[in-house]
């Protein structure tokens, strides 16, 4: 026999799981020490003959222990020193002989019979797995005499079906499991528990759990604490627990009040300083990817001071936002963003805006794990306790919350907070939050902590490039649109985007682009004009919407809702108004008294239409005057032959057909 086996030449005992010596009896401890000593001598390179002489362990037993220690354990590691203990099975018992004969009184001689039976009838094993998947049997944890164990619910019903399946296979009373007492119900129970306990996900689902939590995370760089500002930020959305109203003026100047749905507060907070970088309010049932991108824009752009109309509201001497108090933090980007698994957060447009445009890493984290974003969740808790719970119409944390009954205005809409007032209250609350001392910051305000890092320690930060600051609309996804024209009808080249025709003085004369595609970037908040690029990435220019769509400022969501209303009217064969925006507002005005959803859509439409239609925003906010002038000059390069001469207009001859068909 050779001195060493080739597969056992090198052993790393540091990777072997150990055993607890203090829990072993004296006799068992001595036996285990001898076995461990033999393994350690072999790993150190000592000869097998010397090991036999010093420890008295036979070499065949030594090789057996080594093979057992290198066997794979169910936990994914090797058995290691655990295989040296007594009565430890490395391999499962496999029965060979079938169970035949009459039922025995003591139940002996049936070890491994159920496993052998299922191997002989794989269809029956698949039937059991199907019943487990259908949740025909459930797990229930019970406490008995201070001990926690599980028991099966629905076992007897499933056992009856199991016996019927066995009869359908042609088994008789002399065959297993009918030749055992109880019909192998205990073996069936043990098998079901093993299948349900094979993974925690299966066991939790069988016990009625809807989601899993508590999984630890190891060696993740994003879990490390942030050591400087703008290193790690957290994003999330919170639905405010208050009932709101909207005040709308009709054409005669009378005010109408309608109750709307609750709104979403989206915010981005810096982990190191606890400062809120930006926020956005969304009037919708579920916020979309455009609302997420809007929040990112709010955190990047310099924050603008708001003129409060509510008496008593004003910025304190230490309140504000980082980009407002420190101008050098305008357009500062972050390295890492933590967010949850909402569909709007994981949309392609959102991830492209974060990873490609801003240049940060996005960490969605595991599902149902708000503890991975503790700072933004704690911020929303502060907003709920200091703002939402103190307003009339507070809905409470649950239906039986006493504060809900105390804050109920009893249906009086005049006591509800309007959306315009809520915007001012949220602005004031967040500005005060940034100027309030935090215990986690050693009683320093977030703005003071930001000033300490940025101006005191002169911590370096990363800014968004200058050309991207002028083109924040590029954070939206590009649309590929085909240039269309109708030569026989004299219709000039244009593109169709969301049911509206776009063109420019340059595109209208570019006959060579007919049939080709352009990359269109849009600002979801202002669709009056879009920005066009050629397929190779070269900028083409700004395209303007034709008709009323190019005059009245509107966003993408409003246009999609108006287009849907027009489609519904066409399906019902009803008249379609020439003024789609006015018709949409009038329709929502009529429905707002009966539907909070319609009132919310009306409030969002009024919020957009009330914005002053000043400069077009497709060029990006903050575009320089020189660039605007350059683009204006490029749009003036039109085909000279296409210009109409200033001649007197002559009437055309009107010809009306007779209506006869030849």
N, C-alpha and C positions, 0 to 999 in steps of 0.2 A: 504494500500500500504506500503511495507517495506521501511525502512529508506534509504537503498542503494541497488542497484542491484548487484548481485554477480560478474558479469563480469566487473563492474566498481569500484571494491574495491581499486585497486592501480593504480594511474595515474602518469606517468613521464612527467610532462609538459616541462622538458628540451629538450625532443625529439620532441616536437610539433613545426612545422614550424610556424614562427610568421608573422605578417603583418606590413607594413610600415605606421606608424601613420601620418607622415608628408604629405602623399599624399592623405589623406582623408579629405572630407569636415567636417565642424564643426558639423553638425547634424549627419552625418554618424559616425564621430569619437566618439561622446557621446554614440550612440547606441552600437558601438563595444566595448567601454570601459565597459559598463554595462555587456555585455555578457562575456567578458574576466574575469571580476571581479567575476562573478558567478562561472565560471569554476575553477578559482584559489581558491575560498573559498571551493568548493567541494573537490578539490584535497588536501587541507590542513586538511581535516577531519571535517570541520564544518557541522552541521546537515542541512538537507534539509529545515527544517522548519525555521531555522534562516536565511538561504539564501533567502527564499521567503520573509521574513519580512524585511531584509536589502536592497535587490536589487529590489524587486517587480517582480521577474521572477518566473513564474509558474513552478512547478516541472516537469510537463510533457514537457514543452519547454526546461528545463534544460537537461533532459535525451535525448531529441532529438538532442540538440547541441552536447552532449557527443558522441552519436552514429555517428553523422556526422563527428565530429573531428577525430574519430578512423577509419573512412572509408579509403580505400586505394586510393591514388592519382595515376594518370597515370605516374608520374615521379618515382614511386617505393616507395615513402614515404607515411605517412598518411597525411590526409588533415590538421589536427591540427587546429590552430586558423584561418586558411584560410577558413574553413567551416562556420565561424561566420559572414562573410561578406554577404551583400545582393546580391541576384541574382546569387549566386554560386550554380551550380548543382553538387551534389555528384554522382547521378546516371543518366545515359542517359535516354532520353525520349523514351518510348516504345509505339508504336501505336497498337491499338487493332482492330479498325473498318476498313474495307477496303474502298477504294476510288472507288465509282461508280457514274454513271450519266454523264451528259454532261460536257464539259470543262467550268470552271468558268472564268469570265472575270478578276476578281481581284486576282485569284490564291490562295485564302484563303482555309483553311481546308485541306491542303495537308501535314501538319507536320508529319514526320515519315513515310510517305507513301512509299518512296523508300526502306527504310530498311525493312519494312514489306513485300514488294514485293519480295525482294531477299531472305527473310526467307521462303517465300512460294515456291520459285523456286530455290533451292540450286544449281541446274545444271547451271543456269544462273550466279549465283555468282561465281562459279568455272570458268566459261568461261571468266568473267572479270579478275580474277586473272591470268589466262593463258595469256590473251592479255597484261597485265602489265608485266609479265615475258618475253614475246616476244618483249617488248619495242615498241608496236604499238602506244603508246602515250608517249610523253616525256614532261619533265618539263623545263621551261625556266624562268630564273630570269630577270625581267625588272625593270627599274627605272621610276617612274611616279610621277612628282611633288615632287621630293626629297624622295619618299617612295619606298621601295624595296618590291616587291611582285612577286608571281609566276603565270604563266599561262600555260595552257596545249597546246601542239602542236600535232595536229592530232586528236583533239576531235571530229570534225564533221564527219570525216571518220569512226571513231569508233562508233559514235552515230548511223550512218546509219546501220552498221553491228549489233548493239545492237537491233534496231527495227526489223531487219530481224529475229534475234534469237527469239524475242518476238512473231512474227507471226508464226514461226515454232512450238511454244508451243501451238498454237491454240487460241491466244488472238485476240479479235476483237476490233472494234472502240469504244465500250462502256466499255472496260476494261482498267485498268491502264497498261501502261503509255499513251495509245492512247487517253484517255479522258482528258488529260491535255494539256495546251497550250505549244507548243514547244517539245512535246514528252518527257518531263522530262529531257531535256538536262542539265538544271542547277543542278538538283539532281544527274545526272550521273557525272557531272563535280566535284561536291562536294565529291561524293563517291570516285572517282579516286584520288583526291588530298589527301583525308584521307588515302587511302591505300598506296599511294606513300610516304606520310609523316609519316607513322607509324614508320619508322626507318630511320636514316640518311643514312645508306648504300643503302637502296632502292631509296631514293630521289636522292642521288649523282649519282647512276648508271643511273637513268632515265634522269638526267641532262647531262650525257656524261662523268662523271669522271671515270678514269681508276683505281685509287687507292685512299685510304683515308689517311689523315695525320692530325696532330694537336691534337691527343688524349692525354690528360694529364695523368700522372702517379703519383699515390699517395702511400705513405708508402712503397716504394721499397728500400730495403737496398742497392741495387747496384747503385741507383741514388745518393747516398751520395758522397761527394767529397773524394778522396783518401787522407789520412793523412800521409801516409808513402810510401816509394818505394816498388814496387812489391806487393802492395795491390790490385790494379786494373790496368789491361792492356787492350789495345784495339788492335784488329786485323782487317785488311781489305786488299783488293786487288785493285790495280789501274792500268788501262791499259794506258801505256805511249803514249802520242799523238805525236809520231814521226815515220817517215819512216826509216827503217833500212836496212842494207845489211849484207851479209855474204861473206867472202873471203875464197874460197876453192882451194886447190892445187890438181892437178890431178897427175897421176902416173909419168908424165914426168917433174913435178915440175912447171908447168905453173899455174898462179893464175887466178881464175874465180870469178867474182862478180855477186851475185844474190840478188835481193830484197826480203826480208822476211816480214812476217806479224808483226804487233806490238806485243810487249811483255807485260807481266804482272809483276808489282812490288808488292810483298806481304811483309808486314812489321808488326812488333809488337812494340807498343810504351807504355811506362810507363806513367800513368796519373799524378802521383804526381810530377815527375821531368821532364816530356816531353822528356825523353831520348829514342831514338830508340834502342831496345834491339837486334834486328836481322832482316834480310831481305832475300828475295829470288827472283830471276828472273826466270820466266817461259816462255818458247817459245811455246805458244799454243794459240788456239783461246779462250779456257776457261780453267782456272786452275782447277786441280783436287784435290782430298783429299790428294794425295801423296805430292803435292806442299804445301798444308797447313801444313802437318806434317814436311816437310822439313824446313819450316819457323820456326816451333816450335823448331826443333833441332838447327837451327841457333841461336835462342835466348837463348837456354840453354848452348850450348857449348862455351868454351872460343874463342873469336874472334881472328882470325889469321890476321896478317898484310899482306897487299898485295903489291907486287912489281909493281909499276906503270911503264908503258912503254911510256905513253904520256908525252912529255916534259912539265915541269911546274907543274905537279901534284905531290903533296907530302903532308903528314900529317903535320898539323900545331902543334904548341906546346900545344894547348888546345883542339885539335881534337881527335876523336877516338870513341870507343864504351865502355860501362860500363864494360863488362867482360874483355876487353883488358887493360883498365887503372887501374882497381881494380881487381886483381886476386882473391880476396875472393868472388867475385860475379859470379864466374864460376859455372854453374849448379844450379843457384838460381831459385827457382820456385815462382810462383805468386799465389794469392788467388782467383782472379776473372778475367775472360776474357770476354770482350764485343765483339761481332761479329754480322754480318748481317745474313740474312736468305738464303744465297747462298747454293745450294745443296752440294757443296764440304765442306762447313763449318758444315752442319748438318748431314753429313754422319756418319754412325755408327763407322767407323774407326777413324774419327776425334774426335768424342765425347769420345770414349774409350781412345784415347791418352791423351786428356785433363783431363777427370774426373778420369780415373783409373790409368794411368801411371804418369802424372804430379801431379794429386791430387788437381785440382782447380775446380771452378764452372764456367760453361759456360752460358752466358746470350745472347741469340740470339736476344732478343728485338722484338718489332713489326716490320712489314714489311714496307718498304719505309720510314724509319725514320733515315736518316743519322745524324740528330741532336743529336741522342742518343750517337753517337761516334764522338764528335766534334774535339777531339785532333788528331786522325788519319786522319780525313778528312782535317783538317787544315795543317797537315804535307804534305799530297799529293798536296794540293794547293801550298805550298811552293816549292815542287819539280817541279811542272808544271811551276811556274813563274821563278824560278832560274836556271832550267836545261832544261826542254823540250822546252820551248818557245825560247830559245837562240840557239838551234841547227838547222842545215839545215834539211829540210824535216819535219818541224813542221806542223802538220795537223790542228792546231787551235781548238778553242772551238766550232766552228760551221762552216758550209761550206763557209759562206761569211766573215769569219774572215780575216782582212787585213794582219795579221801576217802570215797567211797561204800562201798568195801570195808572201809576201816578202821573206819567207824562202823556197820557191819552188826551188829546184836545176835544174829545167827544164829537168828532166829525166837523168841527169848525175850521174851515180851510184858512181863515184869516190868521189863525194861530200857528199854522205850519210855517216852516222856514222855506223860503223860496230858493231856487237854485242859484240865483245871483248872490243872495246873502250867504249861501253855503260856500261859494267860491271865496268870498272875502274872509269868512270864518276859518276855512282851511288854510288860506294864505297866512292869516295871523297866527293860527295854532302852530304851524310848522316853523314859521320864523321865530316864535317864542320858544319852541322846542330846541332850536339850534342855539338859542341864547340862554338856556337854563342849565345850571350846573348838574352834572351827572355823577352819581356815586362811583360808577365804574371808571370814571376819568379822574378820580381823586378830587371831586367837587370842582372840576373845571368844565366850562361850557364847551360844546363841540367847536364853536367858532374860535375860542381861545386855544383849543388843542390844535386846530388847523393852522392858526397863526404861529404857534410854537414850532411846528414842523416846517412850515413853508418859509417864514421870515426869520425865525430864531435859528433853527438848525440848517436853514437853506437847503431843504430837501429837494432833490431834483424831481421833476414831474415831466410827463410827456404830453405835448400839445398836438391837437389835430392840425394837419398841414393847412396852409393858407388856402390852397385851391379847393380843399374839401369843405372848408368853412362856408364858402360861397355856393357850394353845391350840395347842401344837405338833402336835397331831393333825391340824390343818387342812393340814399339808403333804402329807397323803395325798389322793388324788383322791376327789372326792365321788361317792357312789353314789345314783342316783335310784330309790327304792323306793316301790311303791304300797301304800297302807294297805288292808288286807284285813280282812273280817269276814264271818261266816256267821250271819245273823240267825235262820234256821230252827233252827240247832243251838245258838244262844246263845253262839257264840264271839265274844269281844270284839275290837275293832280292834287290829291288830298289823301288823308288817311281817316279811317273810322276807328274810334276808340270809345268803348262803352256807349255805343249808340249815338255818338256825336261826331260830326265832321270837323277835322282840324286841317289847317293849311297855313301858308305864309306867302309873302310876295315872292320869295325865292323858290319855294316848292311849287307854287302855281305855274312857274315858267320852266320847271325842270322836267321836260318831256322825256329825257333819257332815264329818269327814275321810275317810270311807269312799270308796274309789275315787280319792282324790287322791294325789299323789306328794309325798314328802319328800326333802330332800337329807340324806344320811347321811354323816357324817365319822367315820372310825374310826382307832384306834390299832392299827397292824398287830401290835404286840407284846402287846396285851391286848384281846381281843374280847369280854370279859364284858359290856361296855356300850359303846354308841356315842352319838354326839351328833347330834341331829336338828335340821334347820333347815327352815323353810317355803320354798316356791319363791321368795318375794320376798326371801329372805335373813334374815328374822327368826328368832331362835333359838326352837326349840320345847322342847327339854329333852333329858334323858338317857334313853335306852331301854336296858333290861336284857335280856340273853339269858335265856330260860326253860330250866328244867331244870338238868342238870349243867353245861351250857355256861356258865351264869351264876355258877358257884361256883369251878370250876377254871380257873386262869389259863392261857391258851393264845394262840398267835399265829395269824395268817392262814395261814401255810404249813402249820402242823400241822393246822388244820381242813380245809384243802383235801386234804391227804394222807389224813386219816381219811375224808372224804367219798368219795374215790376208792376206798378200801378197801371201803367199804360198797357202792358201785356194783358193784365186782368180785364181791362176795359175792352180790349179787342176780342178777347175770348167770349165775353158776355155780349159782344156786338153793341156796346154802348158808345155814345159819342166821345171822341177823344179831343180834349181841349187843345187849342193852339198854344196856350200858356201852361206848360206842364208843371212848372214850379208853383205858380199861383193856384192851380187846380189842386196840387198836392197839399198845400198849406190849408186851403179851404176845406178839403176833405178831412184832414186830421183835426181841424178846428171843430167840425161837426161831430166827430167821433170822440173827442177828448172828454166830454162829459160822462161817457159811459165806459171808457177803456183807459186804464192807466198807461197801457202800452202806447196807444195813440197819443196820449198827452206827452209821454216821454219823447216820441218821435217829433211831435210838434215843437217841444222845447228845444230839441237838438236842431231842428230846421230854423227856428227863430234865432237861435244862438249863432248859426252860421250866416244867415242872411242879414243879421244886424251888424255884421262886421263891415267896417268901412271899405269899399272897393277901391283901394288906392293902387299901389304898385302890384304887378303880377308877381307871384312868388315862385314860378317855375324856375327862375334863374337862381333860386336859393336865397335864403334870408341873409341880408348883409352884403349883397353883391355890390361891387364897386361901381362908381359912376362911369369910369373909363371902360370897363368891360361892357356895361350896358350900352354905352355909346358905340362901341365897336360892333356889337351885335345889331344895333339899329342900322348902322351903315351897311352891314352885310345883307340885311333884309331889303335894303333899297336898291340892290343890284337886280333889276328886273329886265326882262326882255324888251328892248326899245320898240321892236316891231309890234309888240302886244299892247302898247299904250294907245288908248283911244284919242283920236283928235277931237279938239273942241269945235264941233260943228253944230249948227242948229238941229234940234231934234225934230224929225219929220214923223207924222203919224203913219202907221201902217194900215193897209186896207183890211178891213174885217170881213172875213168870209165865213158864213154860217151854212152848214150843209142842209140839204132838204130832208134828210132822214131816210131817203129811199135807198134800198139795197139793190145793187145791180148784179 
